[in-house]
Amino acid sequence: MTHYLDFEKPLAEIEGKASELRAMAEKNEEMKVEDEAAALDRKADALLRDLYGKLTPWRKCQVARHPDRPHCKDYIEALFTEYTPLAGDRGFADDHAVMGGLARFDDQPVMVIGHEKGNDTQSRIERNFGMARPEGYRKAIRLMDMADRFGLPVITLVDTPGAYPGKGAEERGQSEAIARSTEKCLQIGVPLVSVIIGEGGSGGAVAFATANRIAMLEHSVYSVISPEGCASILWKDAEKMREAAEALRLTAQDLLKLGVADRVVPEPLGGAHRDRDSTIASVGAAISAMLGEMEGKKPKALVKARRDKYLALGRPRAVAGLRAQPVGFRSQTMAVAGTSPRL
């Protein structure tokens, strides 16, 4: 059954009517409904183009969270061969919100790591809705270390609302684990490419996505906090999430302009969930292209390029459609927010 988002309700009515007509015709062969059903299909297609031609940042958040979008497990099964999962952090437990292991991509040995949200109630609970605990990030560190030791490119697939904020996770060092994972991303001397396939939430995403190259699906989002969380802090009202989504500049298109993302991967009309195979193929092509850009580069050059990429973010520079900020802007704004400008 198709899952429709709130803003897609008019579309649901039209497509539902077309389906009803065809179902009636199957039961009664004398009914001639194809012309009427085809007219409804054309109307639905026009409405779909209209809706997705002017998606607001908040609506993009909704599409990024669509339960039927392909998840990490789907990409691994379709794009990688000889996948051998590696479990556990060798310190506490195996976190099912993070999956990863050795595999082949285009017949090249690689290490693949990603957040997995699950696709039904049982698997979502088992995967903790893609929210990793410290042991998940420590597992990722272990896998990145192994990849670095054997000279294997690392591919990460990011799809998380953020790291799990539970009491046990905090007791076991959640923030330290995220920081260590981010640090490991910056240290490994092999190509590291990341794809934001849905949500890229806060440090939970940064810990996997501090990469040489970042691709984002067209309707994916990547931000320091969720729109609801931002609205709760700034306006004490989570219902202002639409305004927060606008202010956060979390869309793939915004982040490409800001230099955070390196490429935007087009999605089928109506979002990745409407044509999963096409979306997965497009992501595979993007990964292949990004790995090709780093082919033959020495470990020191890869580490330096990755470090330089992130040190350059936030520096005054000309960005299309944006005005460069003065040198003191970062310190001034952080002082207003009551935080230290030191890294």
N, C-alpha and C positions, 0 to 999 in steps of 0.2 A: 504493500500500500504506500502511495506517495505521501510524504510528509510535507505539508505546506507551511511556510512561515507566515507570520501575521500579515505582512504587507502583500502576500500572495493570495489572499482570500478571494478576490475577484477572479483570479486565474483558476483557482480551485473549482469555482462554480461552473466556469465554461468547460474546463476539461472534464469535470464530473458529468455534465450534461451529454457531452460527446460519448463518454464511456457508457452511460446509461442507454443511449440510443443504440449503440452497437450491441450491447448485451441483450436488448429487446429484440433486435433483428436476428440474433443467433437462435433465440427461442421460437421466433416466428419468421420463417423464410420468406413469407409473402410481403413482409414489411420492406419498403425501399427507403432506407434512411441515409445511405452513403453520401448523397449530395448535401443533406443538412448537416451531417456529422463533419464532412470536409469543410463546410463553411465555418463551423465552430472551431475546427482546428486552425483555420487561417486567422480567426479572431483571437484565439489563444496565443498563437505565435506573435501576432502584432502586439498584444498586451505584454507578453514576456519580453519582447525587445524594448518596449517602452519602459517597463519596470527596471530592467537591468541596464538600460542605457543611462540612467540617472540615479544610481545607487548612492545614498548618503553614507557617510562613515559608519553610522550606527547600523544601517541595513547591511553593510559589508560585514560588520561584526556578527550579525545574525547568520549571514550566509557562511561565514568562516566556522561557525559553531554548528552548522547543520548536521544532524545525527547521521545522515546518509552519505556524507562526504567520505571518500576513500581515506583510510587511516594507514598508519605506519605498516601494519601487518599486510595490508592489501598491496602496498608498494613493494615490500620485500618479496612477497610471493610472485608478483608479476614481473619485476625488473631484475631480480637477482637469482642466480642459480647456485646450487651447492651450499645453500645457507645452513650454517651450523651455529645454533644459538649457544651463547656462553652466559651462564647464570651466576648471580651472587657477587658480593663485594669482598668475600673472604674475610669478613670482619663481623657481620651481623646477620644478614639475610639476603634473599633475592627479592628485589623490588619489581613487581610485575607491571608497573607503570612505565618502566624502561625496558625495551628489548634491544638486543644487539648481538652481533656475532660475526664470524668470518663468512665471507661469501665471494661470489664472482659477479662482476658487473662488466658486461661486454667482454666476457672471458678474462677479465683482469682481476686478480685477487684484491679484495678490499675489506675494510672493516666497516660495517654499517651499524648505526646506533640511532634509536628514535624513541619518541614518546608514543605510547599506545593507549587510546581512550577506551577501546572496546566498542562493540556494535549492538549489544543488547543489554538488558538489565543485569544479567548475571556477569557477563564479561566486563561491563563498566564498573561494577562493584569490585571485581577481582583486580582490575587495572587501576582502581582508585581514580577513575575518570581522567587519567593521564597526568595526575598530580604526583610527581615523584617525591619520595622520602630521601633522607641522606644516603641510604644504601644504594639508591638508584644512581645518584651522581657519583658515588664511589665505584660502582660497577662501571660506569662510563669512563672514569679515570683509568681503571684497570685495563679496559679495552683499548683506550687511546694509547696507553703505555705499550701494550702489546703490538699495536699497529706501528708505532714509532720504532720499536725494536726490530721488526721484520720488514720495515720499509713499505707498509701498505697504506694507500690513500684511505682517508676516513670520510665517510658520507654520513651526515646526520639529517634526520627528518624530524622537524620540530612541530609539535601540535599539543600544546598544554596551556591551560588557563593560568598556570603558575605552579611553583613548588608547593607541596602540601604543608599547611601551616599548623598542623596538629601538635599537641603537647609532646607526644613521643618523638616526633620529628625534631622539634626544637631541643629536646633533651639530648638527642644524639648528634646535634651539631649541624642543623640544616644550613644555616648561612655559611658556615665554614666549608661544608661540602660543596655548595654552589660556587664559592670563591675558588676552591681548589680545582674544580672542574673547568672553570673559566681560565684559570692560570694554566692548566694543562693544555687547553686549546691553543694558548699563545706559545707554548713551549715546543710542541711536537714538530719534528723536521720533515713531515710528510704533507702532501696536499690535503687540505681540509675544506670540504664544500658542504654547505648546509642549504636545505630547502624548507621554508616555512610553508607547510601544507595546509594549515588551518589557523589555529591561534598561536601566537608567540607571546606568551605572558611573562613579563617581568624577568627577574634573574633566573627563574626556572627555564626560560628559553635561552637567555644569554649564555648559560653554562654549556649549551650545545652549539650555539650559533656564532661563536667568536671565531669565524672562519675566514679563509682566504677569499672565498666567494660565497655570496648569499643570494639565493633566488627566492622569490616569493610568488605563490600562486596569485592570480589576478584579484581574487576576493579574499585573500588571507589578510590577517592583521598582526602587527608586532608593536608592542608598547610596554612602557615601564609599569603600567597598572591597568586594570580593566576599567572601562568607562564607568561601570557602577561603583567601583571602589574610589575612583577619582571624584565622582560626583558626591559621594558620601563624605569625603574629606573636605572638599572645597566648598560645597554648598549645603552639607549636612542633609542631603536629599538624593537618594539613589535614583529617583525618577528623572533626574537631570542628566541621565546617561547620554542622551542625544547630544546635548551641548558639550559634554565631556569628550565624547568620541570625536567631535569636530575639532576641539582644542588640542587633543593629543596627537593629531596628525599621524595616525596609526595605519593608514592604508598603504598598500604596496606602492601605489603611485606617488604618495607623499614621500615615502622612504627611499624610493629611487631618486627623487629630486634631491633629497638630503644627503645622499651618498651612503646610506646605511645598507640598502639593497643594491645589488649589482645588475639584476635583471628581473623582469616580471614575466611570469609564465602565463599565457592566455588560458582562460577556462572556457568550456563550452557555454553557449547561451543558456542562462538559467543556473549556472554554477556547476562545480565539479561533480555534484551528485547526480546530475542529469545525464552525464556521459562519462562514467568512471573510467572506462578503457581508454578513451581519448585523453583524459586528464593524466592518467598514469603514463601514457606514452609521451606526452609533452614534458612531464617531469623527467622522464628518462633521457630525453633528448637534451634537456637543460643540464642535467648532471654530466652527461657525456661531453658537452661543450665546455663546461667549467673545468673538468678534469683535463681536457685537451689544452686549455690555456696555460696550465702549469706543468705540462709534460716536459721532462728534462731539466727542470729547475733544481738547483742544489738545496739541501736542507737549510743552510744558513740564509739563503736568498728567500726561501719560503717563510721562514720565521720572521725575518726582517720586514718583508712585504706585509705580512699579517699584522705585525706590531705597528708599522707605519700607518696602515689603513685605519686602525682604531685611534691612534694618537691624533690623526688628522680630523677626526669627527669633532665638530664643535668649534674648530678654528675658523676665524673670519675668512670667508671665501665667497665668490660669486656663485650662487646657485640659481638655476632658472626659476624665475618668478619669486625669488626671495631676496631680501636685502641683507648684505653682510652686516653683522653686528660689530660694534667697536671692541677692541681688545679687552677692556674691563667689564664687558657685559656679563660674562659668566660669574665673576666674583661679585658683581653688584646684585645680580638676581639671586644668587645663593645667600648673600647677606640678608636680603629682604626676606627670604624664606626661613632665615634663622639657622642656616646650615653652614658648615665650614667649606671654603673653596678648595681645600686640599684634597688630593686624590687619596 
